Structures are given as C-alpha cells and as structure tokens.
Amino acid sequence: MKQLTWRELNHVLASKTEDEVLAMLTEEKEGRKRIVVLERLHQRYNVLRCTRERVDLMRGAARHV
C-alpha cells in the first residue's frame, strides 16, 4: 500500500470493501505498524463487518409488532 496522508486514507477507505480494508489492515500490521493507521483501518473494518453481520442477522429474523 502506498503511503497515504490521513485525508487520503479516509477518502480511500470510504470506497473499499470489507475484504479490501482487511487486506490493508493485514499489510499495515506486517509492514509499517503505525498505530494511528492500524486504529483507523480497524475502525473501518469493524464498521463494515458489523454492518454485514447485522444484515445477515436481520435476514433470519421475523418482525413482531
């Protein structure tokens, strides 16, 4: 991954898939190990993962009103 500014990183993350962000996170963990970048990548990965899990959960749920 090319070194990005903070602003560029946030802009790029908005268009990445869960798998792409995980790959970026893995690459950062194995490479430069910058704490703030690891935290930001993990934040974004977690949002995408939780959203996917919530959608999967709701698909199997019944609405009771």
GUFIFI-737920 format. One record per residue (C-alpha): x, y, z; residue in three letters. Coordinates in steps of 0.5 Angstrom, whole numbers, always signed. Each point is the difference from the previous one (the first is absolute). Layout:
BEGIN
[[X,Y,Z],ALA]
...
END
This chain:
BEGIN
[[+0,+0,+0],MET]
[[+3,+7,-2],LYS]
[[+1,+5,+6],GLN]
[[-6,+4,+0],LEU]
[[-2,+6,+4],THR]
[[-5,+0,+5],TRP]
[[-5,+4,-4],ARG]
[[+1,-5,-6],GLU]
[[+0,-6,+4],LEU]
[[-7,+2,+3],ASN]
[[-2,+1,-7],HIS]
[[+2,-6,-3],VAL]
[[-3,-4,+6],LEU]
[[-7,+2,-2],ALA]
[[+0,-4,-6],SER]
[[+4,-6,+2],LYS]
[[-4,-7,+1],THR]
[[+1,-4,+7],GLU]
[[+5,-4,-4],ASP]
[[+4,+6,-2],GLU]
[[+0,+3,+6],VAL]
[[+2,-7,+4],LEU]
[[+6,+0,-5],ALA]
[[+2,+7,+1],MET]
[[+0,-2,+8],LEU]
[[+4,-6,-1],THR]
[[+5,+4,-5],GLU]
[[+1,+5,+5],GLU]
[[+1,-5,+6],LYS]
[[+5,-4,-4],GLU]
[[+3,+7,-2],GLY]
[[+1,+6,+3],ARG]
[[-4,-1,+6],LYS]
[[-3,+7,+1],ARG]
[[-4,+1,+6],ILE]
[[-5,+5,-3],VAL]
[[-1,-3,-6],VAL]
[[-1,-7,+3],LEU]
[[-5,+3,+4],GLU]
[[-4,+4,-6],ARG]
[[+1,-7,-4],LEU]
[[-3,-4,+6],HIS]
[[-6,+5,+1],GLN]
[[-2,+0,-7],ARG]
[[+1,-8,-1],TYR]
[[-4,+0,+6],ASN]
[[-6,+4,-2],VAL]
[[+0,-4,-7],LEU]
[[+0,-6,+4],ARG]
[[-6,+2,+5],CYS]
[[-4,+2,-6],THR]
[[+1,-6,-4],ARG]
[[-2,-5,+7],GLU]
[[-6,+5,+1],ARG]
[[-3,-1,-7],VAL]
[[+2,-8,+1],ASP]
[[-4,+0,+7],LEU]
[[-6,+4,-3],MET]
[[-1,-4,-6],ARG]
[[-2,-6,+5],GLY]
[[-4,+4,+5],ALA]
[[-7,+1,+0],ALA]
[[-4,+6,+1],ARG]
[[-4,+0,+6],HIS]
[[-4,+6,+2],VAL]
END
